[in-house]
Amino acid sequence: MPLAAISSLITLLTHFAPSTTSETLSLLSHHSSILKTSVRNPIALSAGTDLFQRYIVNTLQSATLPHPSKSHAGNKEDVDDGFKTVRDELVANGKMFVERAREARGVIARTTTTEKGLVRDGNTVLTCGESRVVSAVLDAAAEKGVRFRVVYVRDSTVGSSRAGKEEGGKEEWRKGDDMVKQLRGKGIPVAVIGPSATAYSLGETTMVMVGAEGVLENGGIVSRMGTYQLAMLAKSVGKPVYVVAESHKFVRLYPLGQYDLPVQQTVLDFSDRADGDDDERGRGEHDEGVDYTPPELITALVTETGVHTPSAISEELIKIWY
């Protein structure tokens, strides 16, 4: 989602063609706000739009911007043509920025599959969700010949709410089925469990590996609902928790707790109706629900810039923003 947001802002610059720095920043800010208010969970969008706006500001500050000189006083066409050159450069650099960001997933995968990487022979990795970065890491390890196993926690509630017949009507589809199928297709042994079997299964695992929708200022993460309790369980039995995420998911947000996230979701839906169908209520929101995992439950975060402790994330954000 962050890259999709950045790509949409690049397209915006191409079609609207602002003629001044002020117009450019105002246009990006206005449409970034529109994007954020269009979804219940704007954290991933905020990471992408805020980062791109900062990138644009840095680019404009370093560019030689046109301005009316004494010899060209009042010649607006020269100024407009000069800014057009700057704008075209912004768009071109923006596209390069997106391409580099897309390559980040592969860089992370290579980082975690080195000789002393995270995934090694004999490991059993417990994961959940549908993180493409986690999938890329495990795929890369399998392609390198590492022999390991995966325990996949599939949320039965989310699965049943998204269940539907596949082509031919032979079987139901649940969230996570595609990832499990992909891993098994690489020859990786995968055990699928429900959330209630997580604590029982942790004794057989080497580590927990998850992705993130957003990496926060304090080194915590926002990820799919259930990641927090998974990290708590892992911490209680001494299992390391690794987060793999691209740096374009870094977001300037410092929540004080679970209920301090800028997300519209109804998890606790109290009712006194005896005939209420609790299985149906709130399903749509639970499908996309997220929670906050604090930094003290995370062992390390792996990005394309390297392996970081949670306390080092604030320094990485400073490098990106300043």
C-alpha positions in Angstrom: 0.0 0.0 0.0 2.8 2.6 0.7 4.2 2.1 -2.8 0.7 2.3 -4.4 0.2 5.6 -2.6 3.6 6.9 -3.8 2.8 5.9 -7.3 -0.5 7.6 -7.2 1.2 10.9 -6.1 3.7 10.6 -8.9 0.8 10.2 -11.4 -0.8 13.2 -9.8 2.3 15.4 -10.5 2.3 14.2 -14.1 -1.3 15.1 -14.8 -1.9 18.2 -12.7 1.5 19.9 -13.6 1.9 22.5 -10.7 4.1 25.4 -11.7 5.6 26.5 -8.4 7.1 24.8 -5.3 4.2 26.0 -3.2 1.6 24.5 -5.6 3.5 21.2 -5.7 3.6 20.8 -1.9 0.0 21.9 -1.5 -1.2 19.5 -4.2 0.6 16.6 -2.6 -0.5 17.4 0.9 -4.2 17.8 -0.1 -4.4 14.5 -2.0 -2.4 12.7 0.6 -5.1 13.7 3.1 -7.7 12.4 0.7 -6.0 9.0 0.5 -5.6 8.7 4.3 -9.3 9.5 5.0 -10.5 7.0 2.4 -9.5 4.0 4.4 -10.2 2.8 8.0 -6.5 2.1 8.6 -4.3 4.9 7.2 -1.0 3.8 8.8 0.5 2.2 5.7 -0.7 5.0 3.5 0.8 7.6 5.9 4.1 5.9 5.8 4.2 6.1 2.0 2.7 9.6 1.4 4.7 11.2 4.2 8.0 9.7 3.1 7.4 10.8 -0.5 6.5 14.3 0.5 9.7 14.5 2.5 11.6 13.2 -0.5 10.1 15.9 -2.7 11.0 18.6 -0.1 14.6 17.4 0.0 14.7 17.3 -3.8 13.3 20.8 -4.2 15.7 22.2 -1.7 18.7 20.8 -3.6 17.4 21.8 -7.0 18.2 25.0 -8.7 14.7 26.5 -8.9 13.9 29.2 -11.6 13.1 32.7 -10.5 12.6 35.9 -12.4 15.9 37.7 -12.7 16.4 41.4 -13.5 17.0 40.5 -17.1 13.8 38.4 -17.3 11.6 40.4 -15.0 8.0 39.6 -15.8 8.9 36.9 -18.2 6.6 34.2 -16.7 7.0 31.8 -19.6 10.7 31.4 -18.8 10.0 30.7 -15.1 7.2 28.2 -16.0 9.5 26.4 -18.5 12.2 26.2 -15.9 9.9 24.7 -13.2 8.6 22.3 -15.8 12.2 20.9 -16.0 12.3 20.6 -12.2 8.9 18.9 -12.2 9.9 16.4 -14.8 13.0 15.7 -12.8 10.8 15.1 -9.7 8.6 12.7 -11.6 11.6 10.8 -13.0 13.4 10.6 -9.6 10.1 9.6 -8.0 9.8 6.6 -10.3 13.3 5.6 -9.5 12.5 6.0 -5.8 9.6 3.5 -6.2 11.7 1.1 -8.1 14.4 1.1 -5.4 11.7 0.6 -2.8 10.3 -2.4 -4.7 13.8 -3.9 -4.7 14.0 -3.6 -0.9 12.1 -6.9 -0.4 14.7 -8.8 -2.3 17.5 -7.1 -0.4 15.9 -8.2 2.9 15.6 -11.7 1.6 19.3 -11.9 0.7 20.2 -10.4 4.1 18.4 -13.0 6.1 19.7 -16.0 4.0 23.4 -15.4 4.3 25.7 -17.9 6.0 24.9 -16.3 9.4 21.4 -15.2 8.5 18.2 -15.7 10.4 16.9 -18.9 8.7 19.3 -21.8 9.1 19.2 -25.6 8.7 17.0 -27.2 11.3 15.0 -24.1 12.1 11.3 -24.1 12.6 9.8 -20.6 11.8 6.4 -19.6 13.2 4.6 -16.9 11.3 1.1 -15.5 10.6 -0.5 -13.1 8.2 0.3 -12.7 4.5 3.4 -10.6 4.6 5.1 -10.6 1.2 8.4 -9.8 2.8 8.2 -12.9 5.1 7.2 -15.0 2.1 10.2 -13.6 0.1 12.6 -14.4 3.0 11.3 -18.0 3.3 11.3 -18.5 -0.5 14.9 -17.3 -0.7 16.0 -19.6 2.1 14.4 -22.6 0.3 16.0 -21.7 -3.0 19.4 -21.6 -1.3 18.9 -25.1 0.0 18.3 -24.3 3.6 16.3 -27.1 5.3 13.7 -25.7 7.7 10.0 -26.0 8.6 7.2 -23.5 9.0 4.4 -23.3 11.5 1.6 -21.1 10.0 -1.0 -19.6 12.4 -4.2 -19.2 10.4 -7.0 -17.2 12.0 -10.1 -19.3 11.8 -12.4 -16.3 12.4 -10.9 -14.3 9.6 -10.8 -17.4 7.4 -14.5 -18.2 7.8 -15.5 -14.6 7.1 -13.5 -14.5 3.9 -14.4 -18.1 2.9 -15.6 -18.7 -0.6 -15.7 -21.4 -3.2 -12.8 -21.6 -5.5 -13.3 -22.2 -9.2 -15.2 -25.5 -9.5 -16.7 -25.1 -6.1 -14.5 -27.9 -4.6 -12.9 -26.2 -1.6 -13.1 -23.1 0.6 -10.4 -20.3 0.4 -9.1 -18.8 3.6 -6.6 -16.0 4.3 -3.2 -17.5 4.3 -4.0 -20.5 2.0 -2.1 -18.9 -0.9 1.0 -18.4 1.3 0.9 -22.0 2.6 0.4 -23.4 -0.9 3.4 -21.3 -2.2 5.7 -22.5 0.6 4.8 -26.1 0.2 5.3 -25.7 -3.5 8.9 -24.8 -2.7 9.3 -28.1 -0.8 9.0 -26.4 2.6 7.1 -28.5 5.2 4.3 -26.4 6.7 2.1 -27.1 9.7 -1.1 -25.0 9.8 -2.6 -24.3 13.2 -5.3 -22.2 14.7 -4.6 -19.3 17.2 -5.6 -21.5 20.2 -2.7 -23.9 19.4 0.0 -21.1 19.3 1.3 -21.5 22.8 1.4 -25.3 22.5 3.3 -25.0 19.2 5.9 -22.5 20.4 7.9 -25.2 22.1 8.7 -26.7 18.7 9.7 -23.5 17.1 13.1 -21.7 16.8 11.8 -18.2 16.2 8.8 -16.0 15.3 8.9 -14.0 12.0 6.3 -11.5 11.1 5.9 -8.5 8.7 4.4 -5.1 9.5 2.0 -2.5 8.1 4.0 0.2 9.9 7.2 0.5 11.8 6.8 3.1 14.5 9.1 5.7 16.0 9.7 3.7 19.2 10.6 0.5 17.4 7.2 -1.1 17.8 5.1 -2.2 14.9 1.5 -2.2 13.7 0.5 -5.4 12.1 -2.5 -7.7 11.6 -4.6 -8.5 14.6 -3.0 -11.3 16.6 0.6 -10.3 16.2 0.7 -8.7 19.6 -0.5 -11.8 21.4 1.8 -13.9 19.3 4.8 -11.8 20.4 3.7 -11.9 24.0 3.5 -15.7 24.0 6.9 -15.9 22.3 8.5 -13.5 24.8 7.1 -15.6 27.7 8.8 -18.7 26.5 12.0 -17.0 25.4 11.6 -17.3 21.6 13.0 -14.4 19.5 10.6 -12.3 17.5 11.9 -10.9 14.2 10.2 -8.3 12.1 11.0 -8.1 8.4 9.8 -4.9 6.7 10.9 -2.3 4.2 12.1 1.1 5.3 9.3 2.8 3.4 7.0 1.4 6.1 8.6 3.6 8.7 6.0 6.0 10.0 6.2 8.9 12.4 3.8 7.6 15.0 4.3 7.0 18.7 1.3 5.3 20.3 0.9 4.9 24.0 -1.0 1.7 23.7 -3.4 -0.4 21.7 -6.2 2.2 21.8 -3.9 5.1 20.7 -3.8 4.0 17.0 -5.4 6.2 14.3 -7.4 3.3 13.1 -11.2 2.9 12.9 -12.0 -0.6 14.0 -14.5 -2.2 16.4 -13.0 -5.2 18.2 -15.0 -5.1 21.4 -18.6 -5.0 20.4 -20.7 -5.4 23.5 -24.3 -6.4 23.3 -27.1 -7.5 25.6 -29.2 -9.1 22.8 -29.8 -12.7 23.5 -30.6 -13.4 19.8 -27.6 -11.6 18.4 -25.4 -13.4 15.9 -21.9 -12.7 17.3 -20.3 -14.6 14.5 -21.6 -12.1 11.9 -21.2 -8.8 13.7 -18.0 -6.9 13.0 -16.6 -9.5 10.7 -15.7 -7.1 7.9 -13.7 -5.0 10.4 -12.0 -8.0 12.0 -10.8 -9.1 8.6 -8.6 -6.0 8.3 -8.0 -5.5 12.1 -4.5 -4.5 13.4 -2.9 -4.3 16.7 0.2 -2.7 18.2 3.2 -4.7 19.2 5.5 -2.7 21.6 9.3 -2.7 21.1 10.1 -4.7 24.2 8.5 -7.7 22.6 10.6 -7.5 19.5 14.1 -9.0 19.2 15.2 -7.2 16.0 13.9 -5.6 12.9 15.4 -6.4 9.5 15.1 -3.9 6.7 17.0 -3.3 3.4 19.5 -1.1 5.4 20.4 -4.0 7.8 19.4 -5.5 11.1 18.3 -3.1 13.8 17.3 -3.2 17.4 14.0 -1.6 18.2 15.8 1.3 20.0 17.7 2.1 16.8 14.6 2.8 14.7 14.3 6.4 15.8 17.8 7.0 14.5 16.9 5.5 11.2 13.8 7.7 11.0 16.1 10.7 11.7 18.3 9.7 8.7 15.3 9.4 6.4 13.6 12.6 7.5 16.5 14.9 8.3 
